Amino acid sequence: MFNFVRFTKWIGAVAVVAFSVNVASAQQIVVGGKNFTEQLLLAEMTKQMLEAKGFDVTKRDGLGSTVLRQAQENGQIDLYWEYTGTSLVTYNKVSEKLDAAQTLEKVRELDGKKGLTWLEPSNANNTYAFAVKNGDSDTADVNSLSDLAMRFKDGGGVDIAVNAEFPRRPDGLPGVEKTYGFKVGRPNLKSMESGLTYQALNEGQVDVALVFATDGRIKAFDFRVLEDDKGFFPAYAIAPVVRTETLEANPTLAEPLEAMAAVIDDATMQALNSQVDVDKMSIEDVATNFLNEKGLK
């Protein structure tokens, strides 16, 4: 005999279970990160912060830029912290010169069509830069990228340490060479992991090194950043980028990410990076201390 009351309770129980499964599934977030200190820190800080907010987080960091971006577009990574200039030039092939606000607006438009949402950015601009070591007589008169170009135009040249990606990126060495009108010969180009470029310059193994503007070792090692006097490098504001589908399924995700972005600027990132690279603190400890200090956990 059909029992309507029992059937109704069963349907209700199934609905509750289904709802619970959907909520749990919606709360599972995969956080990505690239393969250098700042990105490892941002990924760990994001993981700890979101876990404190009740999300189930998996972290996949240590990836190359292109691999990470493709993983996000393919739905394997839900969110990571990207640089506006990287998306503009490398992923969207925009060569037009744009200021910081225009760059953000443009990548929001273009990446939005690819199912990616740029949240509010931080005040940190981790642009590419070249640096020399103060006190090095060989580069004492090199203060700008135009000065560096003249070294190669005069036939001398200097040894430059770069990471593996930089010679192939449109916002990297090919663009610098075209803008400033010089060519770095293969013997002068020393390709290595990003972190090793600082060590190579500090130890006098090279004359110039590719650095990131928010790296704490610039100050710690007494480097002098060369002026980009022709304004080649675009703005590289650091911002959380989330798959739109993920954000729609998790509408509470944006608030903590933007709260974290609001307390990050150049000085903050330099200090955090320095704690890892100079003071040799662990990524996990630096992330925990920062989040606690800012009330984000």
VMD Tcl script that draws the C-alpha trace (Angstrom):
set ca {
  {0.00 0.00 0.00}
  {1.37 3.38 -0.96}
  {2.35 5.47 2.07}
  {2.30 9.12 1.00}
  {3.80 10.40 4.25}
  {6.72 7.95 4.11}
  {7.29 8.76 0.42}
  {7.32 12.48 1.18}
  {9.90 12.00 3.96}
  {12.05 9.90 1.61}
  {11.94 12.56 -1.09}
  {12.86 15.18 1.48}
  {15.80 13.12 2.73}
  {17.09 12.60 -0.81}
  {16.80 16.31 -1.48}
  {18.77 17.14 1.67}
  {21.52 14.68 0.76}
  {21.66 15.99 -2.81}
  {21.82 19.57 -1.56}
  {24.60 18.67 0.88}
  {26.62 16.99 -1.86}
  {26.20 20.01 -4.13}
  {27.29 22.41 -1.39}
  {30.31 20.28 -0.54}
  {31.23 20.03 -4.20}
  {30.84 23.77 -4.67}
  {33.21 24.43 -1.76}
  {36.12 22.45 -3.24}
  {38.63 24.93 -4.66}
  {41.88 24.23 -6.52}
  {44.40 27.03 -5.98}
  {47.30 27.29 -8.40}
  {50.66 29.04 -8.32}
  {53.76 29.60 -10.42}
  {57.26 28.41 -9.64}
  {58.90 31.31 -7.79}
  {58.82 32.60 -4.23}
  {56.14 35.26 -4.56}
  {53.74 32.88 -6.27}
  {54.43 30.09 -3.80}
  {53.64 32.55 -1.01}
  {50.44 33.81 -2.63}
  {49.22 30.26 -3.22}
  {49.94 29.22 0.37}
  {48.36 32.35 1.84}
  {45.27 31.81 -0.30}
  {45.03 28.16 0.72}
  {45.28 28.91 4.43}
  {42.87 31.84 4.25}
  {40.20 29.97 2.31}
  {40.48 26.91 4.53}
  {39.89 29.20 7.51}
  {36.71 30.37 5.74}
  {35.46 26.80 5.40}
  {36.53 25.93 1.86}
  {38.08 22.58 0.97}
  {41.28 23.65 -0.81}
  {43.77 21.75 -2.94}
  {46.98 23.58 -3.82}
  {48.86 22.97 -7.06}
  {51.79 25.34 -7.30}
  {55.29 25.31 -8.76}
  {53.93 25.48 -12.33}
  {55.21 27.43 -15.31}
  {53.17 30.44 -16.41}
  {51.78 28.97 -19.62}
  {51.03 25.58 -18.06}
  {49.20 27.25 -15.17}
  {47.13 29.47 -17.43}
  {46.16 26.55 -19.66}
  {45.20 24.51 -16.60}
  {42.88 27.30 -15.47}
  {41.28 27.70 -18.88}
  {40.79 23.91 -18.98}
  {39.07 23.90 -15.59}
  {41.87 22.12 -13.70}
  {42.75 25.21 -11.62}
  {40.02 27.36 -10.10}
  {42.03 30.40 -9.12}
  {45.51 31.85 -8.87}
  {47.18 35.26 -8.64}
  {48.12 36.60 -12.06}
  {49.83 39.75 -13.32}
  {47.86 42.10 -15.54}
  {50.76 42.67 -17.92}
  {51.35 38.95 -18.36}
  {47.76 38.38 -19.42}
  {47.74 41.42 -21.66}
  {50.90 40.66 -23.62}
  {51.59 36.94 -23.26}
  {48.12 35.40 -23.19}
  {46.15 37.97 -25.20}
  {48.91 39.20 -27.55}
  {48.08 42.89 -27.07}
  {50.99 45.10 -28.15}
  {49.23 48.42 -27.59}
  {50.76 50.56 -24.84}
  {48.24 50.87 -22.00}
  {48.43 52.38 -18.54}
  {47.63 50.37 -15.40}
  {43.89 51.08 -15.39}
  {43.56 50.43 -19.12}
  {45.51 47.19 -18.78}
  {43.17 45.90 -16.08}
  {40.11 46.89 -18.08}
  {41.44 45.18 -21.19}
  {42.35 41.88 -19.55}
  {38.98 41.80 -17.78}
  {37.30 42.17 -21.15}
  {39.42 39.64 -23.02}
  {39.72 37.02 -20.28}
  {36.03 37.38 -19.47}
  {35.32 35.87 -22.88}
  {37.44 32.88 -21.84}
  {35.47 32.28 -18.66}
  {37.90 34.03 -16.31}
  {37.07 36.82 -13.86}
  {39.62 39.33 -12.60}
  {38.80 40.44 -9.06}
  {40.03 43.75 -7.61}
  {43.85 43.88 -7.86}
  {46.38 44.54 -5.14}
  {48.55 47.65 -5.09}
  {51.64 45.57 -5.86}
  {53.16 45.94 -9.33}
  {55.63 43.13 -9.85}
  {57.01 44.31 -13.14}
  {60.02 42.80 -14.83}
  {63.22 44.80 -14.39}
  {66.95 44.57 -14.94}
  {69.34 45.25 -12.10}
  {73.06 45.74 -11.52}
  {74.96 45.57 -8.24}
  {75.93 48.84 -6.60}
  {79.69 49.08 -6.24}
  {80.44 47.12 -9.42}
  {82.78 49.34 -11.43}
  {81.94 47.53 -14.68}
  {78.34 48.73 -14.59}
  {78.73 51.95 -12.58}
  {77.58 54.03 -15.56}
  {74.63 51.78 -16.48}
  {71.49 53.35 -15.01}
  {68.83 52.71 -17.64}
  {67.90 50.21 -20.32}
  {69.13 52.73 -22.89}
  {72.53 52.66 -21.17}
  {72.45 48.87 -21.29}
  {71.59 48.95 -24.99}
  {74.57 51.21 -25.68}
  {76.90 48.60 -24.19}
  {75.82 46.17 -26.88}
  {75.68 48.75 -29.67}
  {79.29 49.68 -28.88}
  {80.28 46.07 -29.39}
  {81.17 45.23 -25.83}
  {78.12 43.84 -24.18}
  {77.69 42.43 -20.69}
  {76.65 39.08 -19.28}
  {72.93 38.98 -18.39}
  {71.20 36.37 -16.23}
  {67.56 35.66 -17.16}
  {65.06 32.94 -16.39}
  {64.17 30.27 -18.93}
  {60.92 31.95 -20.07}
  {62.18 35.48 -20.60}
  {63.97 34.98 -23.98}
  {60.74 33.56 -25.46}
  {58.11 35.91 -24.04}
  {56.78 38.80 -26.14}
  {56.89 40.93 -22.99}
  {60.41 39.64 -22.40}
  {63.77 39.89 -24.13}
  {62.52 40.05 -27.75}
  {60.39 43.08 -26.91}
  {63.17 44.77 -24.93}
  {65.63 44.27 -27.78}
  {63.19 45.66 -30.35}
  {62.22 48.68 -28.24}
  {65.77 49.63 -27.32}
  {67.41 48.62 -30.59}
  {70.03 46.08 -29.54}
  {70.67 42.36 -29.58}
  {72.05 40.21 -26.79}
  {74.41 37.62 -28.24}
  {74.04 34.04 -27.13}
  {77.40 34.05 -25.26}
  {76.16 36.97 -23.14}
  {72.84 35.37 -22.18}
  {72.87 33.12 -19.12}
  {69.58 31.26 -18.69}
  {68.75 29.82 -15.26}
  {65.98 29.43 -12.71}
  {64.41 32.72 -11.62}
  {65.81 32.63 -8.09}
  {69.34 31.97 -9.26}
  {69.59 35.21 -11.24}
  {69.87 37.14 -7.96}
  {72.58 34.85 -6.66}
  {74.53 35.07 -9.91}
  {74.51 38.89 -9.83}
  {75.28 39.08 -6.12}
  {78.27 36.76 -6.53}
  {79.62 38.58 -9.59}
  {78.99 35.74 -12.03}
  {77.07 38.12 -14.33}
  {76.92 41.90 -14.79}
  {73.13 42.29 -15.06}
  {70.21 40.18 -13.84}
  {66.53 39.94 -14.58}
  {64.62 40.65 -11.37}
  {61.04 41.16 -10.22}
  {60.29 44.57 -8.76}
  {58.72 43.19 -5.57}
  {61.59 40.85 -4.73}
  {63.13 41.46 -1.30}
  {66.61 40.53 -2.47}
  {66.91 43.75 -4.50}
  {67.32 45.75 -1.29}
  {69.06 43.00 0.68}
  {71.76 42.54 -1.99}
  {72.13 46.27 -2.72}
  {71.03 46.04 -6.35}
  {70.23 49.04 -8.51}
  {67.20 48.65 -10.78}
  {67.72 50.07 -14.26}
  {65.19 52.63 -15.43}
  {62.86 51.45 -18.18}
  {63.23 54.88 -19.80}
  {61.19 54.01 -22.89}
  {58.38 52.47 -20.86}
  {58.51 49.03 -22.46}
  {57.23 46.90 -19.58}
  {53.47 47.14 -18.96}
  {51.89 47.27 -15.51}
  {52.02 43.94 -13.70}
  {49.44 44.47 -10.98}
  {48.93 41.29 -8.95}
  {45.29 40.18 -8.76}
  {43.27 37.06 -8.00}
  {41.81 35.54 -11.15}
  {38.98 33.04 -10.74}
  {37.14 30.82 -13.19}
  {33.76 32.52 -13.66}
  {31.97 29.19 -13.25}
  {33.74 28.64 -9.92}
  {32.85 32.13 -8.74}
  {29.20 31.68 -9.64}
  {29.10 28.40 -7.70}
  {30.91 30.03 -4.76}
  {29.70 33.64 -4.49}
  {31.39 34.07 -1.09}
  {34.80 33.44 -2.65}
  {35.42 36.98 -3.88}
  {35.24 38.78 -0.52}
  {38.23 37.13 1.23}
  {40.35 37.24 -1.92}
  {39.73 40.96 -2.38}
  {40.34 41.56 1.33}
  {43.73 39.92 0.92}
  {44.48 41.95 -2.20}
  {43.64 45.15 -0.34}
  {46.52 44.69 2.12}
  {49.20 43.82 -0.44}
  {51.48 46.46 -1.97}
  {55.08 46.59 -3.25}
  {56.63 47.03 0.21}
  {54.53 44.20 1.65}
  {55.52 41.75 -1.07}
  {59.19 42.76 -0.84}
  {59.12 42.11 2.91}
  {57.35 38.75 2.55}
  {59.65 37.59 -0.25}
  {62.68 38.67 1.77}
  {61.58 36.61 4.76}
  {61.72 33.52 2.56}
  {64.68 34.24 0.29}
  {66.94 36.15 2.68}
  {65.85 35.14 6.20}
  {65.18 31.54 5.10}
  {61.79 31.25 6.79}
  {59.40 28.62 5.48}
  {56.65 29.53 3.02}
  {54.07 28.15 5.44}
  {55.28 30.20 8.42}
  {55.50 33.44 6.46}
  {51.99 32.90 5.11}
  {50.55 32.10 8.54}
  {52.19 35.10 10.21}
  {50.96 37.47 7.51}
  {47.38 36.24 7.61}
  {47.25 36.42 11.39}
  {48.77 39.91 11.41}
  {46.17 41.15 8.92}
  {43.25 39.35 10.56}
  {42.55 37.27 7.46}
  {42.32 33.87 9.23}
}
mol new
graphics top color blue
foreach p $ca { graphics top sphere $p radius 0.5 }
foreach p [lrange $ca 0 end-1] q [lrange $ca 1 end] { graphics top cylinder $p $q radius 0.2 }
display resetview
